[in-house]
Structures are given as structure tokens and as C-alpha cells.
Amino acid sequence: MELMQMMGEDVINYAFMAVVIATAAFLQGVGGVGFAMLAAPIAVILAPEMVPGCLLVLGGSVSFLAAIRERHEIVIPVVSWALVGRTIGTVLAAVGMTQLSKEWLGLWFGGFIFIAVLLSASGIKVRANAVNVCGLGVASGMMGTLTSVGAPAIAIAMQSLKPVQLRPSLGSTLFVGSILSIISLALAGLFTWKDLLLGLVLWPFMFLGFYLSGRARHVVSPKNVRLFLLWFCGISSVMLIAKSLIAWLT
């Protein structure tokens, strides 16, 4: 009842977010990453209650769908080390969220989104060994739990894999990582049944976008999708940092 009342008060914002969720899932289905990179900066302005809980539910779901497409190509050792790091980063982020003020969380959010853009645009190449994968898994866990945007760091760790291995390995890591983040946030009192229900309400829109991506993967350029996401997230992160700084200084 409280959830329906909350959505009823901001029906236009939630209707717009439904379109954003579908679009973000479509872009991830085409480009491999990008769901939270598009959805999170918009949600934190229009519907901040969706971040990170609801978006972790939806982002984990779209990652699961991506993983099962090519599940037989998942590289288990790489995923295992990534999840070790992700677990450590998730715990650190959950503890931090209970200690930081709203203004500081906004700065961290904008900062991590900007870092995600830099990582995605950097062209850094690393080997997918235990140290690199685990270390970047820690970064992914912190970024994913704080902002729901955990893909860029772990994508760098796995980029030396073959594309057919990268997609399901990344998807399975982000799926399990989302579950770990949700559990940690729930234990810290920062994820409730409202987050889960809101995610379930918006789930059909996520599925629709992902389904349509399967029909457009050979038409829409992944390179153009990536370029759009980088520009959008870069501008959004600067705006979020500025907004938080103004609130903090006043």
C-alpha cells in the first residue's frame, strides 16, 4: 500500500523511469554494459529511492539474462576471483553508507560515476589473473553497492577474455555481485521490501528492453552505444557532484 501511494505521488517520474529502464536494458543488451550507467544518474535525480536497491534488482536481472545466453562459455576461475573481490568491496561500501551523510553520499555517488566513465574510456588493458581480477572486483563491489554501477571496473579486469567468454562471465559476476550487494544493504538496514517490490513492478520494462535488444544487436552499433553512455554519464556525474557540493556548502 505504501509503495503504491509513493508511486502515485510521482506517477509521471515513475512512468519516465519505466522508459529509462527499458532503454537502459536495450543498450546493455546491444553493448554488453550500460544498464546502471544510464539508469542510475537519472534515477538519483527523479526517483532517488530507486538507488541503489531497486536498480540492483533490475541490474542483476538483466545481467542474469545476458549470462544465460552463453552460459557454457563462463570462465569459472575468473568469475570466482572477481566475486572474492566483489564481496570485500560490497562489505566496505555497505559499512560506509551507514556512516556518511546524504551530502557525502551524493559526492561519492557522482565521483564513482565519473570514475566509471574514466575507466570505460581509458583503454587500460590488464591480464585476467587472480590479482587483477580480485583487485578490480573490490572496486566493482564498492561502486556497485554505492551507486549500482559496478560493471566498468570488472569489465576492465575481464577484457582480455574472448568476447564469447566475456559477456557471460561479466554477466554472471554482476548477477551474483548484485545479490551480494542487496544482502549487505539489507543487513545494514538500507534495503527493504519496498526496494524489491519496486524492482518487480519495473521488471517487465527491463525485460522488454532486453528482448528488443536481441532483435537489434546487428543493426545498432555497440561502439555508438558506448560513446553515448560515456558522454551522458560524464555530464551527469559532474552535475551530481556540483549539486552535492552546493548542498554541502550551504
C-alpha positions in Angstrom: 0.0 0.0 0.0 2.8 2.4 0.9 4.6 1.6 -2.3 1.5 2.3 -4.4 1.0 5.6 -2.5 4.6 6.6 -3.1 4.4 5.8 -6.9 1.0 7.6 -7.1 2.6 10.8 -5.8 5.2 10.8 -8.6 3.4 8.9 -11.3 5.0 11.0 -14.1 8.5 10.4 -12.8 8.0 6.7 -12.5 6.4 6.5 -15.9 9.5 8.2 -17.3 11.8 5.9 -15.3 10.0 2.9 -16.8 11.0 4.2 -20.2 14.6 4.8 -19.0 14.7 1.2 -17.6 13.6 -0.3 -20.9 16.1 1.9 -22.8 18.9 1.0 -20.4 18.2 -2.7 -20.7 18.1 -2.3 -24.5 21.5 -0.6 -24.5 23.1 -3.2 -22.3 21.7 -6.0 -24.5 23.3 -4.3 -27.5 26.6 -3.0 -26.0 27.2 -5.5 -23.2 27.3 -3.0 -20.4 25.5 0.2 -19.6 22.2 -0.5 -17.7 23.1 1.2 -14.5 25.3 3.8 -16.2 22.3 5.2 -17.9 19.6 4.5 -15.3 21.4 5.5 -12.1 22.2 9.2 -12.9 18.6 9.8 -14.0 17.1 7.9 -11.1 19.1 9.7 -8.5 17.5 13.0 -9.7 13.9 11.9 -10.5 13.5 8.9 -8.1 16.4 8.7 -5.6 14.6 6.0 -3.7 15.5 3.6 -6.6 19.2 3.9 -5.9 20.9 1.6 -5.2 18.4 -1.0 -4.1 15.8 -1.1 -6.9 18.4 -0.7 -9.6 20.4 -3.6 -8.1 17.4 -5.8 -8.5 16.9 -4.8 -12.1 20.6 -4.6 -13.0 21.1 -8.1 -11.5 18.2 -9.4 -13.5 19.5 -8.1 -16.9 22.9 -9.4 -16.1 21.4 -12.8 -15.4 19.6 -12.8 -18.8 22.9 -11.8 -20.5 24.7 -14.7 -18.7 22.3 -17.5 -19.6 22.5 -16.6 -23.3 26.1 -18.0 -23.4 26.3 -19.8 -20.1 28.5 -22.6 -21.4 31.3 -20.1 -22.1 31.5 -18.7 -18.5 35.1 -18.8 -17.2 34.6 -20.1 -13.7 38.1 -19.3 -12.2 37.9 -15.7 -13.4 34.4 -15.3 -12.1 35.4 -16.8 -8.7 38.2 -14.4 -8.1 36.1 -11.5 -9.2 33.4 -12.5 -6.7 36.0 -12.7 -3.9 37.0 -9.0 -4.6 33.3 -8.0 -5.1 32.4 -9.4 -1.7 35.1 -7.4 0.1 34.2 -4.2 -1.8 30.5 -4.8 -1.1 31.0 -5.0 2.7 33.2 -1.9 2.8 30.6 0.1 0.8 27.7 -1.1 3.0 29.6 0.0 6.2 30.4 3.3 4.6 26.8 4.0 3.6 25.8 3.8 7.3 28.4 6.4 8.3 28.2 9.0 5.6 25.8 12.0 5.4 23.4 12.5 2.5 25.7 15.2 1.0 28.8 13.0 1.3 26.9 10.1 -0.3 26.0 12.4 -3.2 29.7 13.3 -3.7 30.7 9.6 -3.5 27.9 8.8 -6.0 28.9 11.4 -8.5 32.6 10.7 -8.0 32.2 6.9 -8.6 30.1 7.5 -11.7 32.8 9.8 -13.0 35.5 7.1 -12.2 33.3 4.6 -14.1 33.4 6.9 -17.1 37.2 7.3 -16.9 37.7 3.5 -16.6 35.4 2.8 -19.5 37.2 5.4 -21.7 40.7 4.7 -20.5 41.5 1.8 -22.8 43.5 0.2 -20.0 44.4 -3.4 -20.7 45.1 -5.8 -17.9 45.6 -9.6 -17.8 42.7 -11.6 -16.3 44.9 -13.1 -13.5 43.8 -13.6 -9.9 45.4 -10.4 -8.5 44.0 -8.1 -11.2 40.5 -9.6 -11.2 40.2 -9.7 -7.4 41.5 -6.1 -7.0 39.2 -4.7 -9.6 36.4 -6.8 -8.1 36.9 -4.8 -4.9 36.4 -1.6 -6.8 33.3 -3.1 -8.6 31.8 -4.1 -5.2 32.2 -0.6 -3.8 30.9 1.1 -6.9 28.1 -1.3 -7.4 26.9 -1.2 -3.8 27.1 2.6 -3.5 25.7 3.5 -6.9 24.6 0.3 -8.6 27.2 0.9 -11.3 29.7 -1.9 -10.8 30.3 -3.1 -14.4 33.2 -0.8 -15.7 35.8 -1.9 -13.2 35.2 -5.6 -13.5 34.8 -5.3 -17.3 38.4 -4.0 -17.5 39.6 -7.0 -15.5 37.9 -9.4 -17.9 38.6 -7.6 -21.2 41.4 -10.0 -22.2 38.9 -12.8 -22.4 37.4 -13.7 -25.8 34.1 -11.9 -26.5 32.1 -15.1 -26.3 33.6 -15.6 -22.8 33.5 -12.0 -21.7 29.8 -11.5 -22.0 28.5 -14.4 -19.9 31.4 -14.2 -17.4 30.8 -10.5 -16.8 27.0 -11.1 -16.7 27.3 -13.9 -14.1 29.7 -11.8 -12.0 27.4 -8.8 -11.9 24.3 -11.0 -11.2 25.9 -12.7 -8.2 27.5 -9.4 -7.2 24.1 -7.7 -7.2 22.8 -10.4 -4.8 25.8 -9.8 -2.5 25.2 -6.1 -2.5 21.5 -6.5 -1.8 22.2 -8.8 1.1 24.8 -6.4 2.6 22.5 -3.4 2.2 19.6 -5.4 3.8 21.8 -6.3 6.8 22.7 -2.7 7.2 19.0 -1.7 7.0 19.4 0.0 3.7 17.4 -2.4 1.5 13.8 -3.2 2.3 10.8 -5.0 0.8 9.8 -1.7 -0.9 13.0 -1.8 -3.0 12.3 -5.4 -4.0 8.7 -4.6 -4.9 9.6 -1.5 -6.9 12.1 -3.6 -8.8 9.5 -6.2 -9.5 7.0 -3.6 -10.7 9.5 -2.2 -13.2 10.9 -5.7 -14.2 8.6 -6.1 -17.2 10.0 -2.9 -18.7 13.6 -4.1 -18.2 12.7 -7.4 -19.8 11.0 -5.7 -22.8 14.2 -3.6 -23.4 16.4 -6.6 -23.2 14.2 -8.7 -25.5 14.2 -5.9 -28.2 18.0 -5.7 -28.0 18.2 -9.3 -29.3 16.5 -8.1 -32.5 18.6 -5.0 -32.9 22.1 -6.2 -32.0 23.1 -6.5 -35.7 21.6 -3.1 -36.5 22.7 -0.8 -33.7 26.4 -0.2 -33.3 27.8 -1.2 -29.9 30.5 1.5 -30.4 27.9 4.2 -30.7 26.1 2.9 -27.7 29.3 3.1 -25.7 30.1 6.6 -26.9 26.6 7.9 -25.9 26.8 6.3 -22.5 30.3 7.8 -21.8 29.1 11.3 -22.7 25.9 11.1 -20.9 27.4 9.7 -17.7 30.3 12.2 -17.8 27.9 15.1 -17.9 25.6 13.6 -15.3 28.4 12.9 -12.8 29.7 16.5 -13.0 26.1 17.8 -12.3 25.7 15.4 -9.4 29.0 16.4 -7.8 28.1 20.1 -8.3 24.7 19.6 -6.7 26.1 17.8 -3.7 28.9 20.4 -3.2 26.3 23.2 -3.2 24.1 21.3 -0.7 27.2 20.6 1.5 28.5 24.2 1.4 25.1 25.7 2.2 
